[in-house]
Amino acid sequence: MDSFEKQGLNEDDFGAKGSIVSAFDAFPKAKPQYVTKTAGGGKWTVAMLLVSSIFLWSEIGRWWRGSEHHTFAVEKGIGHDMQINLDIVVKMSCGDLHVNVQDASGDRILAGDKLTRDATNWEQWVDAKGVHRLGKNENGKLDTGAGWHGAHDEGFGEEHVHDIVSLSRKKAKWAKTPKPRGRTDSCRMYGSLDLNKVQGDFHITARGHGYSGIGGHLDHDKFNFSHIISELSYGPFYPSLINPLDRTVNTAIVHFHKFQYYLSVVPTVYIASHRIVNTNQYAVTEQSKTISDHQVPGIFFKYDIEPIMLSVEETRDGFFAFLLKLVNVFSGVMVAGHWGYTLSDWVREVIGKRRRSNGGIGMLGNKHEYDD
């Protein structure tokens, strides 16, 4: 006879039977009549499931986003050429504007001959308060209301590396100029320029001022260098990536007004999922002021190429390592929940014993009221 029969116990009272699954159960369960159900256990179970869901969702999001590593190093490669992408609206006629680039090597480039110029209306680009008017449609893309849908829906600062890499694969295409409504009073200039990769100055001035040109001397009363910058980037043209000066609106308060932008360009490499995007970021400071009629008004971009390179690489754990983290998180919550339930049950039991010993009523009465 086994030990259960010696102790007067029946083995049939332990372990649920009656199915094939229960026969292979490594952890036999007690029968319902030997189990005490408590409300506290159910509450702790719900709490643990809720906490586990929050932690698991957070871990999934962290794995999906990956981790970004920023590294600065001296640029080893030697580049001689650099591309500048410009999309600007100036509140003057196209024929009254001159665009020139002069770099540290002494080369002068007549950039105006390489940019596309379209006559447009200033009110189509800004509202009465001088705020950029190009809104976004339901798909998140720029919409002027005139059939022009741009692609400026994402940005460097807002997106993760894998988003930037994915967006960079979109086809680079300049948006069309909206059809003018009424009399045109502004000029949109856009396109890409191939320049020397050295320090330089990018100038937008009036006809006959700053540089001699065909067309004669422009009357000073026609000066108005109010402008809207929709795109100013260095390197390959990625229209889906927002740069610091994109969507900038600056208004000239007098005819002789000078806008100066000082840019510090940093070559940048984005690496994600074995894909590499070579581009440039820049920091900018602005200075605008009223000048005398002996100086040259206009819009001036002075840029300098930094000798360092920023590398932004996104890494992500392998799938099995990710699953192991999920198991660890879930197991940790279960263990902590079990300890919490055990501790709360012990506290509740201790408080109950004290109440019974201090104020409980037994068969002979309480401790203050004994019968004589």
Secondary structure, DSSP 4 states (H G I P E B T S, - for coil): --HHHHTT--GGGBS--SSHHHHT-SSPPBPGGG----HHHHHHHHHHHHHHHHHHHHHHHHHHH-EEEEEEEE--S---EEEEEEEEEESS-GGGEEEEEEETTS-EE-GGGTSEEEEE-GGGTB-TTS-B--EE-TTS-EE-SSS-B------TTTS-HHHHHHHTTS---PPPPPPP-SS--EEEEEEEEEEESS-EEEEEEETTSSS--TT-PPPGGG----EEEEEEEESS--TTS--TTTTEEE--SSSSEEEEEEEEEEEEEEEETTEEEEEEEEEEEEEEEE--TTS--EEEEEEEE-SEEEEEEEE---HHHHHHHHHHHHHHHHHHHHHHHHHHHHHHHHHHHHHHHHH--BTTB-TT----
